[in-house]
Amino acid sequence: MPQTKFVLGKALKQGLKPIVVINKIDKSDSRPDDAELLKGYAKVPPPLRGVARNGKSPDAQLADALKLIDDEIGDMSAQIAQGDLDSLETRGRFLEIKYRDEV
């Protein structure tokens, strides 16, 4: 979403650390499985969160899901940064061309 990328870009430029919040779960393009994962994890009693069942513990399942989200945020951050780098390079080239003969 463009506005999410914009706001995330502003926050990252200020050195803020993002917090993942699942919002607008009622929208047609939502991913309710993400919210259900967190709700399901919260329902598991703390002593059982480290116990593996079907190959993975709830702790491991949550960590894997959060890693995917973190990777997605990292990719978005890289895209935002690349846009800024491209813009800076373009401005630098413009100034070179504009003032090359004046130096």
Backbone as CSV, one residue per row, in Angstrom:
resi,resn,N_x,N_y,N_z,CA_x,CA_y,CA_z,C_x,C_y,C_z
1,MET,0.835,-1.171,0.000,0.000,0.000,0.000,0.886,1.243,0.000
2,PRO,0.651,2.157,-0.914,1.512,3.335,-1.031,1.630,4.154,0.257
3,GLN,0.520,4.379,0.939,0.612,5.205,2.146,1.389,4.494,3.245
4,THR,1.285,3.174,3.308,2.047,2.418,4.303,3.537,2.539,4.013
5,LYS,3.909,2.399,2.743,5.313,2.528,2.366,5.823,3.937,2.665
6,PHE,5.000,4.939,2.397,5.391,6.320,2.643,5.656,6.550,4.133
7,VAL,4.699,6.154,4.964,4.823,6.372,6.406,5.973,5.545,6.975
8,LEU,6.105,4.304,6.515,7.214,3.470,6.972,8.547,4.106,6.593
9,GLY,8.631,4.644,5.398,9.856,5.308,4.953,10.211,6.494,5.835
10,LYS,9.213,7.308,6.160,9.447,8.466,7.043,9.935,8.002,8.415
11,ALA,9.310,6.980,8.964,9.689,6.478,10.289,11.107,5.919,10.278
12,LEU,11.448,5.161,9.259,12.786,4.573,9.184,13.858,5.646,9.027
13,LYS,13.554,6.701,8.257,14.512,7.796,8.082,14.803,8.509,9.399
14,GLN,13.820,8.497,10.295,14.001,9.129,11.596,14.607,8.179,12.621
15,GLY,14.940,6.965,12.172,15.572,6.001,13.057,14.606,5.279,13.980
16,LEU,13.314,5.365,13.696,12.328,4.684,14.528,12.253,3.210,14.146
17,LYS,11.976,2.376,15.125,11.824,0.948,14.865,10.350,0.642,14.649
18,PRO,10.013,-0.054,13.558,8.602,-0.336,13.279,8.017,-1.356,14.251
19,ILE,6.733,-1.211,14.493,5.962,-2.169,15.279,4.932,-2.762,14.333
20,VAL,4.825,-4.077,14.316,3.880,-4.740,13.429,2.508,-4.765,14.092
21,VAL,1.531,-4.211,13.385,0.149,-4.207,13.853,-0.714,-4.719,12.719
22,ILE,-1.579,-5.648,13.030,-2.494,-6.149,12.010,-3.751,-5.298,12.079
23,ASN,-4.010,-4.590,10.988,-5.098,-3.635,10.945,-5.958,-3.928,9.726
24,LYS,-7.167,-3.424,9.733,-8.085,-3.539,8.600,-8.329,-4.994,8.215
25,ILE,-8.491,-5.831,9.212,-8.664,-7.260,8.979,-9.986,-7.553,8.265
26,ASP,-10.903,-6.606,8.278,-12.201,-6.793,7.648,-12.193,-6.495,6.148
27,LYS,-11.101,-5.993,5.623,-11.026,-5.635,4.206,-10.890,-6.889,3.342
28,SER,-11.301,-6.769,2.086,-11.306,-7.922,1.188,-9.907,-8.472,0.911
29,ASP,-8.877,-7.605,0.952,-7.520,-8.071,0.674,-6.720,-8.351,1.950
30,SER,-7.434,-8.505,3.070,-6.747,-8.761,4.343,-6.195,-10.188,4.378
31,ARG,-5.340,-10.414,5.330,-4.760,-11.750,5.511,-5.113,-12.216,6.927
32,PRO,-6.331,-12.705,7.107,-6.780,-13.069,8.452,-5.952,-14.171,9.091
33,ASP,-5.258,-14.957,8.284,-4.423,-16.012,8.863,-3.341,-15.419,9.762
34,ASP,-2.832,-14.237,9.413,-1.827,-13.578,10.246,-2.388,-13.262,11.625
35,ALA,-3.599,-12.695,11.640,-4.238,-12.346,12.913,-4.583,-13.605,13.691
36,GLU,-5.047,-14.622,13.009,-5.412,-15.869,13.683,-4.192,-16.538,14.304
37,LEU,-3.050,-16.412,13.665,-1.824,-16.976,14.225,-1.517,-16.335,15.578
38,LEU,-1.618,-15.016,15.636,-1.341,-14.307,16.887,-2.387,-14.618,17.949
39,LYS,-3.650,-14.663,17.539,-4.714,-15.001,18.494,-4.532,-16.420,19.023
40,GLY,-4.200,-17.328,18.109,-3.995,-18.715,18.516,-2.821,-18.859,19.465
41,TYR,-1.750,-18.159,19.192,-0.575,-18.214,20.064,-0.927,-17.697,21.452
42,ALA,-1.687,-16.630,21.522,-2.050,-16.043,22.817,-2.894,-16.998,23.645
43,LYS,-3.624,-17.877,22.988,-4.480,-18.834,23.702,-3.689,-20.008,24.293
44,VAL,-2.498,-20.246,23.775,-1.693,-21.375,24.256,-1.098,-21.002,25.620
45,PRO,-1.291,-21.837,26.632,-0.708,-21.541,27.945,0.816,-21.430,27.843
46,PRO,1.400,-20.439,28.503,2.853,-20.230,28.413,3.717,-21.483,28.613
47,PRO,3.393,-22.376,29.538,4.254,-23.557,29.691,4.261,-24.479,28.469
48,LEU,3.227,-24.387,27.635,3.139,-25.279,26.468,3.669,-24.655,25.189
49,ARG,4.034,-23.385,25.241,4.468,-22.688,24.024,5.796,-23.210,23.480
50,GLY,6.600,-23.824,24.324,7.877,-24.367,23.876,7.823,-25.836,23.512
51,VAL,6.667,-26.459,23.657,6.518,-27.890,23.399,6.177,-28.121,21.933
52,ALA,7.010,-28.916,21.270,6.796,-29.204,19.848,5.608,-30.139,19.663
53,ARG,4.813,-29.807,18.677,3.675,-30.646,18.302,3.575,-30.555,16.784
54,ASN,3.521,-31.676,16.120,3.522,-31.708,14.651,4.783,-31.065,14.083
55,GLY,5.897,-31.248,14.782,7.187,-30.805,14.266,7.675,-29.454,14.737
56,LYS,6.773,-28.595,15.210,7.194,-27.256,15.650,6.421,-26.845,16.894
57,SER,7.094,-26.115,17.736,6.430,-25.569,18.922,5.691,-24.291,18.535
58,PRO,4.714,-23.868,19.339,4.070,-22.582,19.070,5.082,-21.430,19.035
59,ASP,6.092,-21.489,19.907,7.131,-20.453,19.876,7.821,-20.415,18.512
60,ALA,8.165,-21.588,17.991,8.849,-21.664,16.696,7.938,-21.208,15.562
61,GLN,6.663,-21.592,15.628,5.715,-21.178,14.591,5.561,-19.662,14.574
62,LEU,5.434,-19.064,15.748,5.305,-17.613,15.829,6.581,-16.934,15.342
63,ALA,7.735,-17.456,15.752,9.012,-16.876,15.323,9.149,-16.932,13.803
64,ASP,8.757,-18.050,13.204,8.823,-18.180,11.744,7.913,-17.164,11.055
65,ALA,6.696,-17.016,11.576,5.751,-16.073,10.982,6.250,-14.637,11.122
66,LEU,6.781,-14.300,12.292,7.296,-12.942,12.495,8.529,-12.686,11.640
67,LYS,9.311,-13.721,11.381,10.472,-13.588,10.494,10.015,-13.233,9.081
68,LEU,8.940,-13.882,8.631,8.403,-13.561,7.302,7.949,-12.107,7.236
69,ILE,7.273,-11.648,8.292,6.822,-10.260,8.340,8.024,-9.321,8.357
70,ASP,9.028,-9.669,9.151,10.239,-8.856,9.228,10.935,-8.785,7.872
71,ASP,10.984,-9.904,7.167,11.584,-9.917,5.827,10.816,-9.006,4.874
72,GLU,9.488,-9.037,4.991,8.669,-8.194,4.127,8.916,-6.715,4.422
73,ILE,9.014,-6.370,5.697,9.315,-4.984,6.072,10.708,-4.605,5.574
74,GLY,11.658,-5.524,5.678,13.009,-5.271,5.173,13.014,-5.009,3.682
75,ASP,12.228,-5.793,2.946,12.135,-5.595,1.499,11.532,-4.230,1.174
76,MET,10.471,-3.873,1.905,9.860,-2.557,1.690,10.853,-1.449,2.006
77,SER,11.597,-1.601,3.073,12.589,-0.594,3.464,13.649,-0.442,2.379
78,ALA,14.085,-1.568,1.833,15.095,-1.530,0.775,14.550,-0.828,-0.468
79,GLN,13.295,-1.083,-0.798,12.683,-0.424,-1.952,12.595,1.080,-1.732
80,ILE,12.210,1.467,-0.528,12.121,2.897,-0.210,13.502,3.534,-0.300
81,ALA,14.489,2.878,0.280,15.857,3.404,0.255,16.370,3.495,-1.177
82,GLN,16.066,2.511,-1.990,16.523,2.532,-3.378,15.937,3.722,-4.109
83,GLY,14.665,4.022,-3.852,14.042,5.195,-4.468,14.749,6.473,-4.069
84,ASP,15.113,6.586,-2.788,15.838,7.769,-2.309,17.225,7.854,-2.946
85,LEU,17.899,6.712,-3.046,19.230,6.695,-3.658,19.156,7.083,-5.133
86,ASP,18.138,6.570,-5.831,17.959,6.918,-7.243,17.696,8.413,-7.401
87,SER,16.871,8.964,-6.518,16.560,10.387,-6.566,17.815,11.230,-6.325
88,LEU,18.614,10.843,-5.347,19.851,11.563,-5.042,20.809,11.508,-6.226
89,GLU,20.925,10.351,-6.839,21.807,10.204,-7.998,21.330,11.078,-9.162
90,THR,20.021,11.102,-9.383,19.454,11.924,-10.462,19.729,13.401,-10.215
91,ARG,19.551,13.847,-8.981,19.819,15.251,-8.653,21.302,15.578,-8.840
92,GLY,22.153,14.655,-8.440,23.592,14.859,-8.618,23.955,14.983,-10.083
93,ARG,23.383,14.137,-10.928,23.661,14.212,-12.369,23.166,15.529,-12.950
94,PHE,21.982,15.949,-12.510,21.420,17.209,-12.985,22.370,18.366,-12.657
95,LEU,22.845,18.410,-11.409,23.736,19.496,-10.999,25.056,19.447,-11.762
96,GLU,25.550,18.244,-12.020,26.782,18.101,-12.808,26.603,18.700,-14.191
97,ILE,25.507,18.324,-14.832,25.245,18.808,-16.188,25.022,20.324,-16.181
98,LYS,24.258,20.810,-15.211,23.910,22.223,-15.163,25.135,23.096,-14.909
99,TYR,26.021,22.679,-14.026,27.133,23.527,-13.621,28.500,23.098,-14.172
100,ARG,28.541,22.108,-15.000,29.796,21.587,-15.524,30.608,22.671,-16.221
101,ASP,29.984,23.452,-17.046,30.695,24.489,-17.813,31.070,25.695,-16.969
102,GLU,30.431,25.859,-15.809,30.683,27.035,-14.977,31.862,26.860,-14.037
103,VAL,32.369,25.667,-13.906,33.485,25.437,-12.960,34.807,25.699,-13.600
